[in-house]
């Protein structure tokens, strides 16, 4: 296989230039991602259908628990992976792993999400399929010996093809890849994304036809007089987005305190089962319930049950809908935090749809007339919350525009998306995908220099060949060490390796030839404290900041109070240049 690949790559270099070859691979990646989206959708919906055919009414509420346990067992004991927010993992790979994703990512999220979502976990399929598509792009890039920049674009191609395939929305796929994953890329990079998205969409259309994850045909027009209501909806969606983000982090942080994986899955699954018992639409992705709301058939909406009882009245309906808004983020975070595989892309659309419907229904009932379109506000609400949660306003706009088959709602979509984004970002500086990564220093957006620096391990650049000296020693003792040393800096440490100070050759140059001074002057009287120190756990970004602020070329490394060695700025620069050459050569 390696011989064939080598022969192919040699032939490719001779006959196909890099630009054309990249375009061809973009189409292949997009098509494979689209095929993966089709397989995932059919598998999940096949399991859902099979489970409902069993007609175990009581067991129905415990399906998500079973799915989460199966997912945890597969991911932990067979695949050796820790699941979580898939898009965050991609961003981490782009920032810290030179766009190299593990081969197992091409199937692991698909397998695990089939059980999580198929068994009713309250999450979406979009993040798992985006991870799958991105991993396909990354691994094809590695296989074809593409450099970092090209691998990064291929990751975007996989994501674009996946979104295009699962929603049949190629424009949204391109914008999602460029807005969320590859922000800051050049205009020329859009061409591979376009090719990948088109190929992903074509594969989906060929195999599924109109049977995509979610679609709706508009029935009502947009009226300019509804603008004040859309402005209010935008603000509401922004606030709901903040609630979604903060609830997700709180719930995940709380359940992570349970260290045993299986116990965490059982407890989280049982709480999720209780939540679904009270509010059945929380089960699974929830797109079926959103379609019911979009139909405008209030009799069908009122036929839903809350804690086993039919709604029957509008007052009960409002309580029901508000309950869904409150508990959907809780259920989604619980599913992921317990060990399930899925994303918050779908839950944000679900939450937005309910928010828009509830707002429109409230306006209509309080005014005594149908002055707003329930379906339009439901769709625009989906756009608003998605924009506020993902910090991807353009993706939200074009996704809703494409799944509705036109641009009738383009003006309100733009309006609500922008207002929701502004409102959400006022309270939260970062999106749900990047917040924890940035706080931990694991994501450096769109800065290749800082990304390469972040890949340098402090342990690998610590210089430990320096001669140390005790503070009680004399200058004469130090001179003897200077004769043996090839360095011009000498750390002063005690028997326990505690650092007291630093002496440089410049500090003793005028004294070292004075015979009398050699015997009288102690090291402790000529040493000086270092301008700063570095710990082994520090990021390279912090290290470089200390070099810049102190103006020093060498700084000591301290671990648990003990002197470890020295880091020089020149060593950092040499390591950086080496990594830069390696990255370009790949």
Secondary structure, 3 states (H helix, E strand, C coil): CHHHHHHHHHHHHHHCCHHHHHHHHHHHHHHHHHHHHHHHHHHHHHHHHHHHHHCCCCHHHHHHHHHHHHHHHHHHHHCCCCCCCHHHHHHHHHHHCCCCCCHHHHCHHHHHHHHHHHCCCCCECHHHHHHHHHHHHHHHHHHCCCCHHHHHHHHHHHHHHHHHHHHCCHHHHHHHHHHHHCCCCCHHHHHHHHHHHHHHHHHHHHHHCCCCCCCCCCCCCCCHHHHHHHHHHHHHHHHHHHHHHHHHHHHHHHHCCCCCHHHHHHHHHHHHHHHHHHEHHHCCCCHHHHHHHHHCCHHHHHCCEECCEECCCHHHHHHHHHHHHHHHHHHHHHHHHCCCCCEHHHHHHHHHHHHHHHHHHHHHHHHCCCCCCHHHHHHHHHHHHHHHHHCCHHHHHHHHHHHCCCCCCHHHHHHHHHHHHHHHHHHCCCCCCCHHHHHCCCCCCCCHHHHHHHCCCHHHHCECCCCCECCCCEHHHHHHHHHHCCCCEEEEECCCCCEEEEEEHHHHCCCCCCHHHHHHCEHHHHCECCCCEECCCCCHHHHHHHHHHHCCCEEEEEECCEEEEEEEHHHHHHHHHHHHHHHHHC
